[in-house]
Amino acid sequence: MPRFVVLRHELPLHEARPSHWDVMLEHDGMLRTWALEHLPKGEQSQGADALADHRLAYLEYEGPVSGDRGTVSRWDEGEYETLEESPTRVCVQLHGIHWRGKLTLERSDADAQRWLCSFFAD
């Protein structure tokens, strides 16, 4: 089964993007990554920014990020099953330590960077 990780990315004050959560799904030898301002709670949805794919090393890495881009710490990890996948929608069943349930990411605009994220616990 493919793996996932949720990292807390603490950024230095000089960065344009504030500190956030990185949700990473293993896919084709890389990690598909979205940045969230907050972790989804209950049935609330929130915006998520698609980021460039990351290296698989982030499945286990915690510590400083190169280029003075802050630090990352692992909040959750586990495996997932793909329930649905298309260019505009990703729906997975997470089997993590904290997150056990259905995570859905849907593209919310035409530029492919802005998505809508929701999580429904089992």
C-alpha positions, 0 to 999 in steps of 0.5 A: 500500500502507498504511504502518506505523511503530514508534516508541520512546516514552520517557516522563517518570518521572512518567507511569503508563505506562513507556516502550514501543514504539508499533506503528502501522498506517495505516488509514482516514486514521488510525494504529491504535496498540498499545503494547508493552513490548518488541519481539517476538522469535522466536516469543514473544508478548507483551501489547499495549495498544490505544491511541487512533488517532493522526494520520498525522503520526506516520509521519514525526514524531520529537521531543517529544510535546505535553503533556510526554508524552516523546519519540518516535523512529522504529525502523522504517517501511515498508508492509504488506499486510493478510492478515486483519482482524476485530474481534478479530484483525489479521494483516499482512505487514510490509515494513519496514527491520527488520521483514520478516514477519508481525505478528499482533495478537489481542484477548486479553480482552473489553474490547478494550484488551488484545491479544496480539502476535507477529511471525514474520520471513521 
